Amino acid sequence: MPLYEYQCAVCQQTFEVLRPFSQADEPIACPACGKTDSRRQLSLVNAFSSGKNLTSSSSSCASCHSGNCGSCGAA
């Protein structure tokens, strides 16, 4: 089941909800104020392939802690 991010138009609280695709745009109550005036947000996705981050221009790989792939031996 997909995880969707919403923002309440009343209190501006951002929250996540697991719900079926068919219910993605249906009204949902804000956990902070209880109002149902929430809007689904565009979620960012971070993808990795072969140790390389596909969504960033960063040169570091997923296994590096130094931020420099040269230090871990990855190309």
Secondary structure, DSSP 8 states (H G I E B T S, - for coil): --EEEEEETTT--EEEEE--GGGTTS----TTT--S-EEE-------EETTEESS-----BTT-SSS-GGGTT--
